[in-house]
Amino acid sequence: MTEQHPIAVLGGGSFGTALANLLAENGRHVLHWMRDPEQVEAILATRENPRYLKGVKIHADVEPLSDLGAALGASRLVFVALPSSALRQALQPVAELLAGKLLVSTTKGIEAQSFKLMSQILEEIAPQARIGVLSGPNLAKEVAEHALTATVIASEDEALCQQVQAALHGRTFRVYASGDRFGVELGGALKNVYAIMAGMAAALGMGENTKSMLITRALAEMTRFAVHQGANPMTFLGLAGVGDLIVTCSSPKSRNYQVGFALGEGLSLEEAVERLGEVAEGVNTIKVLKAKAEELQVYMPLVTGLHAILFEGRTLEQVIELLMRAEPKTDVDFISTAGF
Amino acid sequence: MTEQHPIAVLGGGSFGTALANLLAENGRHVLHWMRDPEQVEAILATRENPRYLKGVKIHADVEPLSDLGAALGASRLVFVALPSSALRQALQPVAELLAGKLLVSTTKGIEAQSFKLMSQILEEIAPQARIGVLSGPNLAKEVAEHALTATVIASEDEALCQQVQAALHGRTFRVYASGDRFGVELGGALKNVYAIMAGMAAALGMGENTKSMLITRALAEMTRFAVHQGANPMTFLGLAGVGDLIVTCSSPKSRNYQVGFALGEGLSLEEAVERLGEVAEGVNTIKVLKAKAEELQVYMPLVTGLHAILFEGRTLEQVIELLMRAEPKTDVDFISTAGF
């Protein structure tokens, strides 16, 4: 242990809670910030987070609190596990407290207008902070229940990666390092789009060949887009690329998958969103990504097809017909784009 | 259609039969060779292959026959879908008929003594032939039932790839091209090892995080090995790499998966093989691969761990403990090996 400061975890959702527990189990004191004082009270009273992680005991060294200044003031290493919609507004007011901190984002998403990823927003808010991203095939409930899990800490800052590995790596949680922050984070943000597709395929009763084809072509498409923007294609062979994509496309509980499933059953997007009671992140990502892919002229047939189904009134059958009729390309055709 | 010769398919198993049907549906006459004259009679009488592909109607333009010379003499394009154990002995006697042919291997396997892949054996037998490999996430039954499926034709010979695409690509079967024959074929051969691992994990009730971690680390390990031998790492992002790996690790019906499942339930290898009634291909591949990896000094912890369980009397728990305790590495650590 080189650092004995407490560690801050921001966000009282399922993943933040699972992370806080892991850190405490590794012997660290954790300041677990959440906006809602009632949630703090509930955790203090019951040592559980019944709303987001029912049935999991919160470790005694996890200290829930609703005072963000206190959490940040006492810690050097800060995990940011806030919803993408809340991240900017939660942290902007405390920007001056973030200078010099190690900020590790676990939040997936793309800001619509700016096309910024969450760590890029952190960078904008806190230019003096050191920034990293944590991403991988990490269903929060399984992490909390100590299923064997692996994740990636990505940063240009090697010392940051080492500190996160030292703090988080444990008996059931393996932490790999990567220097490709942008690629790792983009993988996490893009996968939600393809979870919608996986849900559709499941609703249509498609088999293993089709599921695997879709995941593989999704991976090729994600990689092509990411490489075009400067990411390392190798990142997509790793945990934060294909690993996270497999988990997300195999997890019927995710909202993205459920939207896709509803669409596959023949519901309209409006009806699907009504059934779910909320908009899934991937729905917004499709819009943003379609526009960006056109602007950059990157070939993304799956995104284009999903956009046509969700927003242009095309049927699933029409889009599948179109995709299968298209000229067969080379298998990993982003190679030429990548320049090697 | 630039070529109007019949097409030969060698091997009356499930995949050969599915391929023959696809080719006939695309308007080609198919000479479908199988060793057993009784199987030929059965197909002629019933227009089904009841032993290997029950319930699928054989197309009228598929002509089953047991005369290998006749099948080869009449055709230029030949698909080789023989079992790996039978390939060499079936084709060596007709070697002189193979000169100038387009030979496409669909057989997965590694010859134990020579560490040769099937297309390398074809090359040895028929140095004057043009050689390709077909591989991908292609469960034969799903192909035959027209589930949307994608595959890869790989060869240094671009004209061969184009001819195979023209002959095979159809409404439900997409054929992508690749120039990395060795990488594509190696992916198909190595995946069987990891199907054993996936079966074990399933028997132990492991969750999605673990499954995804194992598939991803398997992919990294396969890629590291393949790149060390000159394959293109990008191939493993494609259908014949991760695509086939996902299907194989998700298909409880494969023999490799079933051996792993039995081992995960606590049976010994002998007991597992006894339950199955035969040895799975992956069991032999583990032996061969372990030796090769040591010779080449390529780090393959999953292969080493599987070898320890199957042949060195280690328990699954000991190996998992060892794997999880190992120092965390970088996520895609074969990058440095690949030289970029």
Interface residues (C-beta under 8 A of the other chain):
Chain A: P137 N138 L139 E142 V143 E145 A147 L148 T149 A150 V152 A154 Q165 H169 R171 T172 R174 V175 Y176 A177 S178 G179 V184 M206 G207 E208 N209 T210 K211 S212 M213 I215 T216 R217 L219 A220 T223 N232 P233 M234 T235 F236 L237 G238 L239 A240 V242 G243 D244 I246 V247 S250 S251 I320 M324 P328 K329 T330 D331 V332 F334 I335 F340
Chain B: P137 N138 L139 E142 V143 E145 A147 L148 T149 A150 V152 A154 Q165 H169 R171 T172 R174 V175 Y176 A177 S178 G179 V184 M206 G207 E208 N209 T210 K211 S212 M213 I215 T216 R217 L219 A220 T223 N232 P233 M234 T235 F236 L237 G238 L239 A240 V242 G243 D244 I246 V247 S250 S251 I320 M324 P328 K329 T330 D331 V332 F334 I335 A338 F340
